[in-house]
């Protein structure tokens, strides 16, 4: 082979190498589209623009969305706690518990904006608020796609482009990276898939997302430097998580709860829902009767439900060419939508024999008023009976192959009360056939109804009604002592809203913070003290136990 031939071969090889390099580095240019396709594309673009120009009016739900903290009613404590968690120099991850439609999302968004103005806050002016609904997050178990955490687009996948043709894996950021430097609001976190939750926990710990790919090699010089950096150091994910859920804390995995501050938003009360109804009517440009706003509140349990009722009632009034919403409009909408009015029990103005008002706490830390009634009839020969009706909770415990069933503590509390009445007043419940009922279909468990049960039973036996406006909470021991109970703050708040004037609580629960306005709160430590306050003035009456007229030791 002569020299000229060798030179031609070398030149051809060099040219082939240059063409290969140019092919790898040139942008991904697709073949030119046919003229018909270009014309069709223009037509679709014009159609899309016309669709965007044809806009409807803003929905009432958007017009009434809170724009300031004052617009979020009934959540002052929750907002203050959220500010404390996010607005300091070291913001924390947060889980917010609460029913739907009470302002969890709006509060988180407003608190972030407030945090940006707080001195020492790490949130910058451009800190983002990325909202993700855990019920709609779609991910692929092969890590092809993960909108929450991010994924790697490997070369074998369709649409990998020039880098895919060159065998280069491409990391794609997820919501955790988009939220870096700001807040990731994860709604309904209790619905998140366990696999994603476990990966999210690792991201919270490391504040970055690490990717893996069988197509990545740290020695591949064809891979761009930024991709080398991502595979080596991870994708940034330094955010603060604000998760919201309508579930109870026991339904959320302990692993995520231990990494977050837990806050609680309360269910809205009637007064709060009335305020939302008035605001919604104002935003829609309609007058509304106070009775109509109150009725709309009674048909609703959240701000969204109130807004929907007002929207329909406003449409009804407009069709009738009226400028205001009446109570009749709300009644019509409630009947058409099959809304059931919420019944809120109030303390009776006139007390009744054998009736007492107890206090309980629901699962969302909401205080409720419970009615306790008792009937006593003389029995023959000290062979009285005891009958308890109502919704009394029981507990079932599994221990390996064994299944244990525990009686409801409310039933045990009744038995303790009867023993304490005998030892304190000298009244023997065995001389009576007693029927104790807990009406209202409210599940009752726990010993905190002890003092209320005692007042109802003593009232039924003696035929004397307790003083008006009285509510009670506290556990009663068989020795006649009153022990502390939980949830007293929520209970007293409910008592004040129900129109109570006097509340008897255990002495160990008594603090100044637990004394709401317009409600007198008296601490007690013995059953004798409870009955003395409950039947004040009755001790001097014939047939009533005189022990109640003596001063409490």
C-alpha positions in Angstrom: 0.0 0.0 0.0 1.5 3.3 -1.1 1.8 6.5 0.9 -1.1 8.2 -0.9 -3.5 5.5 -0.1 -2.6 5.5 3.6 -3.0 9.3 3.7 -6.5 9.0 2.2 -7.5 6.4 4.8 -6.3 8.6 7.6 -8.1 11.7 6.2 -11.3 9.6 5.8 -11.1 8.4 9.5 -10.5 11.9 10.7 -13.5 13.2 8.8 -15.7 10.4 10.2 -14.6 11.3 13.7 -15.5 14.9 13.2 -18.9 14.0 11.8 -19.6 11.8 14.8 -18.6 14.5 17.3 -20.8 17.0 15.4 -23.7 14.6 15.5 -23.4 14.1 19.2 -23.1 17.8 20.0 -25.6 19.3 17.6 -29.1 20.2 18.9 -32.0 17.8 18.5 -33.4 18.9 15.2 -36.4 17.1 14.0 -37.2 16.8 10.3 -39.2 19.7 8.9 -43.0 19.1 9.0 -45.0 19.0 5.8 -46.9 22.1 4.8 -50.2 20.5 5.7 -49.0 19.7 9.2 -47.8 23.3 9.7 -51.2 24.7 8.6 -53.0 22.3 11.0 -50.7 23.3 13.8 -51.5 27.0 13.2 -55.2 26.2 13.2 -55.0 24.4 16.5 -53.0 27.2 18.0 -55.6 29.7 17.0 -58.3 27.5 18.5 -56.4 27.3 21.7 -56.1 31.0 21.9 -59.9 31.5 21.3 -60.6 29.0 24.1 -58.4 31.0 26.5 -60.1 34.2 25.6 -63.6 32.7 26.3 -63.5 32.9 30.1 -66.4 32.5 32.5 -66.8 34.7 35.6 -64.7 33.8 38.7 -66.3 31.1 40.9 -67.5 32.2 44.3 -65.1 29.8 45.9 -62.2 31.7 44.4 -63.6 35.1 45.1 -64.1 34.2 48.8 -60.7 32.7 49.2 -58.9 34.3 52.2 -56.4 37.0 51.2 -55.3 37.9 54.8 -55.3 36.3 58.2 -58.4 38.2 59.2 -60.3 36.3 56.4 -59.6 33.0 58.1 -62.2 32.7 60.8 -62.0 30.5 63.9 -58.4 29.4 63.6 -56.5 32.1 65.6 -54.7 29.5 67.7 -53.8 27.3 64.8 -52.4 30.3 62.8 -50.4 31.5 65.8 -48.9 28.0 66.2 -48.1 27.8 62.5 -46.3 31.2 62.6 -44.3 30.0 65.6 -43.2 26.9 63.6 -42.3 28.6 60.3 -41.5 32.2 61.0 -38.4 31.8 63.2 -34.7 31.5 62.2 -35.1 27.7 62.2 -38.5 26.8 60.6 -39.8 23.3 61.3 -41.7 20.7 59.3 -45.4 20.8 60.2 -48.5 18.5 60.0 -51.8 20.3 60.2 -54.8 18.2 61.4 -58.3 19.5 60.7 -61.6 18.9 58.8 -61.9 20.0 55.2 -62.7 23.6 54.3 -61.4 25.3 57.4 -58.4 27.2 55.8 -55.4 24.9 56.2 -54.0 25.6 52.7 -54.7 29.3 52.8 -53.2 29.7 56.2 -50.0 27.9 55.1 -49.7 30.1 52.0 -50.2 33.3 54.0 -47.8 32.3 56.8 -45.0 31.7 54.2 -45.6 35.3 52.9 -45.5 36.6 56.4 -42.3 34.6 57.2 -40.5 36.3 54.3 -40.9 39.6 56.1 -39.8 38.3 59.5 -36.3 39.3 60.7 -33.9 36.3 60.7 -36.1 34.1 58.5 -34.2 31.9 56.1 -37.0 32.2 53.5 -36.0 34.6 50.7 -38.3 36.9 48.9 -38.6 34.5 46.0 -39.3 31.4 48.2 -41.9 29.3 46.4 -45.1 27.6 47.7 -45.4 24.3 45.9 -48.8 22.6 46.4 -49.2 18.9 45.8 -52.2 16.7 46.4 -51.1 13.3 47.7 -54.2 11.6 46.4 -53.2 12.6 42.8 -49.5 12.0 42.8 -48.8 9.4 40.1 -45.5 7.5 40.2 -44.0 4.5 38.5 -42.4 1.7 40.6 -39.7 1.5 38.0 -38.8 5.1 38.7 -39.7 6.2 35.2 -41.8 9.0 36.5 -42.2 10.5 40.0 -43.7 14.0 40.1 -43.1 14.3 43.9 -39.5 13.2 44.3 -38.2 13.3 40.7 -36.9 10.6 38.4 -34.2 9.7 35.9 -35.1 9.6 32.2 -32.8 6.8 31.0 -31.7 6.5 27.3 -34.0 3.6 26.6 -37.2 5.6 27.2 -39.1 7.1 24.3 -38.4 10.8 23.8 -34.9 10.6 25.3 -33.7 13.0 22.6 -30.0 13.7 21.7 -28.7 12.8 25.2 -30.6 9.5 25.1 -29.2 8.7 21.7 -25.7 9.4 23.2 -26.5 7.0 26.1 -26.7 9.8 28.7 -29.3 9.5 31.6 -31.2 12.7 32.4 -32.4 13.5 36.0 -35.8 15.2 36.1 -36.6 17.3 39.2 -39.8 16.7 41.2 -41.9 18.9 43.5 -39.4 18.6 46.4 -36.8 20.3 44.2 -39.1 23.0 42.9 -40.0 23.8 46.5 -36.3 24.0 47.6 -35.8 27.2 49.5 -39.6 27.5 50.2 -42.5 25.4 51.4 -43.9 22.1 50.0 -47.6 21.9 50.9 -48.6 18.2 50.8 -52.3 17.9 51.1 -53.9 14.7 52.4 -50.5 13.3 53.4 -52.4 10.3 54.9 -53.1 9.1 51.3 -49.5 9.1 50.2 -48.2 5.7 49.0 -46.0 4.0 51.6 -43.1 3.7 49.1 -43.2 7.4 48.4 -43.5 8.2 52.1 -40.4 6.2 52.9 -38.5 8.0 50.2 -39.8 11.4 51.4 -38.5 10.7 54.9 -35.0 10.2 53.5 -35.3 13.5 51.5 -36.4 15.3 54.7 -33.3 14.0 56.5 -30.7 14.6 53.7 -32.4 17.7 52.2 -31.5 16.4 48.7 -32.6 13.7 46.3 -30.1 11.1 45.2 -30.6 9.4 41.9 -29.4 6.1 40.5 -29.1 4.8 36.9 -27.5 1.8 35.3 -26.6 4.0 32.4 -24.5 6.5 34.5 -20.8 6.2 34.7 -18.7 8.8 36.6 -15.9 8.3 34.1 -18.0 9.0 31.0 -16.6 12.3 29.6 -19.6 12.6 27.2 -22.0 13.3 30.2 -22.4 17.0 30.9 -20.8 18.3 34.1 -24.2 19.3 35.7 -25.4 15.7 35.4 -22.2 14.4 37.0 -22.9 16.9 39.8 -26.5 15.7 40.3 -25.5 12.1 40.5 -22.6 12.8 42.8 -24.1 15.4 45.2 -27.9 14.9 44.6 -30.7 17.3 43.5 -31.3 20.1 46.0 -34.5 19.6 48.1 -34.0 22.0 51.1 -37.6 22.9 51.8 -40.0 22.9 54.7 -42.8 20.5 54.6 -46.3 21.6 55.6 -48.6 18.6 55.4 -52.3 18.7 55.9 -54.7 15.8 56.6 -58.3 15.3 57.6 -57.4 12.0 59.3 -56.6 11.6 63.0 -53.0 11.4 64.2 -53.2 7.7 64.8 -53.8 7.2 61.0 -50.5 8.9 60.1 -47.2 6.8 60.3 -45.2 7.5 63.4 -42.0 8.0 61.3 -43.3 11.1 59.6 -45.0 12.4 62.8 -41.8 12.3 64.7 -40.1 14.6 62.2 -42.9 17.2 62.3 -44.6 19.7 64.6 -48.2 18.7 64.9 -50.8 21.5 64.8 -54.6 21.3 64.9 -57.2 23.4 63.1 -60.7 23.3 64.8 -64.0 22.6 63.2 -65.9 25.8 62.5 -68.6 26.9 64.9 -72.0 28.4 63.9 -70.8 32.0 64.5 -67.8 31.4 62.2 -70.0 29.9 59.4 -72.4 32.8 59.7 -69.5 35.2 59.2 -68.4 33.3 56.1 -72.0 33.3 54.8 -72.2 37.1 55.2 -68.8 37.5 53.4 -69.9 35.3 50.6 -73.1 37.2 50.0 -71.1 40.5 50.0 -68.6 39.1 47.4 -71.4 37.9 45.2 -73.1 41.3 45.4 -76.3 40.3 47.2 -77.8 41.4 50.5 -78.7 38.7 53.0 -81.0 38.5 55.9 -79.3 37.7 59.3 -81.7 34.7 59.7 -80.7 33.5 56.3 -77.0 33.6 57.2 -77.7 31.7 60.4 -79.7 29.1 58.6 -77.0 28.6 56.0 -74.5 28.1 58.8 -76.8 25.4 60.4 -76.8 23.5 57.0 -73.0 23.5 56.8 -69.9 22.2 58.5 -67.2 23.9 56.4 -66.6 27.2 54.6 -66.9 25.5 51.2 -70.4 24.2 52.0 -71.5 27.7 53.1 -70.2 29.2 49.9 -72.0 26.6 47.8 -75.3 27.3 49.6 -74.9 31.1 49.2 -74.1 30.7 45.5 -77.2 28.6 44.9 -79.4 30.9 47.0 -78.1 34.0 45.2 -78.9 32.4 41.8 -82.4 31.6 43.0 -82.9 35.3 44.2 -81.5 36.6 40.9 -84.0 34.5 38.9 -86.8 36.0 41.0 -85.3 39.5 40.3 -84.7 40.1 44.0 -81.6 41.9 45.4 -81.3 39.9 48.6 -81.2 36.4 49.9 -83.9 35.4 52.3 -84.3 32.6 54.8 -86.8 31.0 52.5 -84.1 30.8 49.7 -81.8 28.9 52.1 -84.6 26.6 53.1 -85.3 25.8 49.4 -81.7 25.2 48.6 -81.3 23.0 51.7 -84.2 20.9 50.7 -83.1 20.6 47.1 -79.6 19.6 48.1 -80.9 17.3 50.9 -78.9 19.2 53.6 -79.5 18.2 57.1 -79.4 21.0 59.7 -76.8 20.6 62.3 -78.3 20.3 65.8 -76.3 22.0 68.5 -77.4 21.2 72.0 -77.7 24.1 74.5 -77.9 24.0 78.3 -81.7 24.1 79.3 -82.8 27.3 81.0 -85.0 25.3 83.4 -83.3 22.3 85.1 -85.1 19.0 85.4 -85.1 16.3 88.0 -82.7 13.5 87.1 -80.9 15.5 84.4 -77.3 16.8 84.3 -75.1 18.3 81.7 -71.7 16.6 81.2 -68.9 17.6 78.9 -66.9 15.4 76.5 -64.2 15.8 73.8 -64.5 14.4 70.3 -61.5 13.0 68.3 -60.7 16.4 66.8 -60.3 17.9 70.3 -63.7 19.6 70.0 -65.7 19.9 73.2 -69.4 18.8 73.2 -72.2 18.9 75.6 -73.7 15.6 76.6 -77.0 15.0 78.4 -77.2 12.5 81.2 -80.6 11.5 82.6 -81.5 9.1 85.4 -84.7 7.6 86.8 -84.9 6.1 90.3 -87.7 3.9 91.7 -87.8 2.3 95.1 -86.8 -1.3 95.1 -87.9 -4.0 97.6 -85.5 -5.4 100.1 -82.4 -3.6 98.8 -82.4 -5.6 95.6 -82.3 -2.6 93.2 -81.2 -3.0 89.6 -79.0 -0.9 87.4 -79.7 -0.4 83.7 -77.4 1.7 81.4 -78.4 2.7 77.9 -76.9 4.9 75.2 -73.8 4.5 73.1 -71.2 3.1 75.4 -67.9 2.3 73.8 -66.0 -0.9 74.4 -62.5 -1.9 73.6 -61.1 -5.1 72.0 -57.5 -6.0 72.5 -55.6 -8.6 70.6 -52.7 -10.3 72.3 -51.3 -13.0 70.0 -53.9 -15.6 69.5 -56.0 -14.2 72.4 -58.7 -11.6 72.1 -59.5 -9.6 75.2 -62.6 -7.4 75.5 -62.7 -4.6 78.0 -65.9 -3.0 79.4 -66.4 0.6 78.5 -64.9 2.9 81.2 -68.2 4.8 81.2 -69.9 1.8 82.8 -67.1 1.4 85.3 -67.5 5.1 86.1 -71.2 4.6 86.9 -70.4 1.8 89.3 -67.7 4.0 91.0 -70.2 6.8 91.3 -72.8 4.6 93.0 -70.2 3.4 95.5 -69.1 7.0 96.2 -72.7 8.1 96.7 -73.2 5.4 99.3 -70.1 6.3 101.2 -70.5 10.1 100.9 -74.2 10.6 101.5 -75.4 7.5 103.1 -77.7 6.8 100.2 -77.7 3.2 99.2 -78.3 2.9 95.4 -79.2 -0.7 96.0 -82.5 0.5 97.5 -83.5 1.8 94.0 -84.0 0.5 90.5 -81.8 2.9 88.5 -82.0 3.6 84.8 -79.2 5.8 83.5 -79.4 6.9 79.9 -76.9 8.8 77.7 -79.1 10.2 74.9 -78.1 12.0 71.7 -76.3 9.2 70.0 -72.9 10.5 71.2 -70.4 7.8 71.9 -69.3 8.0 75.5 -66.1 6.5 76.9 -63.8 7.5 79.7 -64.4 8.4 83.3 -64.8 12.1 82.9 -68.6 11.9 83.1 -68.4 10.8 86.7 -69.5 14.0 88.4 -72.3 14.6 85.9 -73.6 11.0 86.5 -73.4 11.6 90.2 -75.5 14.7 90.0 -78.1 13.0 87.8 -78.4 10.0 90.1 -78.7 12.1 93.3 -81.3 14.3 91.6 -83.3 11.2 90.6 -83.2 9.7 94.1 -84.0 12.9 96.0 -86.4 14.4 93.6 -84.5 17.7 93.6 -83.4 19.4 90.4 -79.8 20.8 90.2 -79.2 24.5 89.8 -79.8 25.9 86.3 -76.9 26.5 83.8 -74.7 23.9 85.4 -72.2 21.7 83.5 -69.7 19.3 85.0 -66.6 17.2 84.2 -64.4 15.1 86.4 -63.7 11.5 87.4 -65.1 10.2 90.7 -63.3 7.6 92.7 -65.0 5.1 95.0 -63.7 7.2 98.0 -65.6 10.2 96.7 -62.6 12.1 95.3 -62.7 14.1 92.1 -59.7 13.3 89.8 -58.4 15.4 86.8 -59.5 14.7 83.3 -58.3 15.7 79.8 -59.5 18.2 77.3 -60.9 20.7 79.9 -60.1 23.8 77.8 -62.1 22.4 74.8 -64.9 21.4 77.2 -65.2 24.8 78.8 -65.2 26.5 75.4 -68.1 24.3 74.4 -69.9 25.0 77.7 -69.6 28.7 77.2 -70.9 28.4 73.6 -73.9 26.3 74.8 -75.0 29.0 77.3 -73.8 27.5 80.5 -73.3 29.8 83.5 -71.4 27.6 86.0 -68.8 24.8 85.4 -67.5 22.4 88.0 -64.1 21.0 87.1 -61.5 19.0 89.1 -59.2 21.1 91.3 -56.1 19.8 89.6 -57.4 21.0 86.2 -58.0 24.6 87.5 -55.9 27.3 85.9 -56.6 30.9 85.0 -56.3 30.1 81.3 -59.2 27.7 81.5 -61.7 30.4 82.5 -63.6 31.7 79.5 -65.6 34.9 79.8 -69.3 34.7 80.7 -68.7 31.3 82.5 -68.0 30.9 86.2 -65.6 28.0 86.8 -65.4 26.4 90.2 -62.7 23.8 91.1 -63.8 20.9 93.3 -61.9 18.0 94.9 -64.6 15.8 96.5 -68.0 14.5 95.5 -69.5 16.2 98.5 -68.2 19.5 97.1 -69.7 18.8 93.7 -73.1 18.0 95.1 -73.1 21.0 97.4 -72.5 23.4 94.5 -74.9 21.4 92.2 -77.8 21.5 94.7 -77.0 24.8 96.4 -79.8 25.7 98.9 -81.3 22.2 98.7 -79.6 20.9 101.8 -82.1 22.7 104.1 -85.1 21.0 102.4 -86.8 18.0 104.0 -85.7 14.7 102.7 -82.4 16.0 101.2 -79.1 14.6 102.6 -77.9 17.1 105.2 -74.3 16.3 104.5 -74.6 18.6 101.6 -75.2 21.6 103.8 -71.9 21.1 105.7 -68.7 22.9 104.6 -66.3 21.0 102.5 -63.1 20.0 104.3 
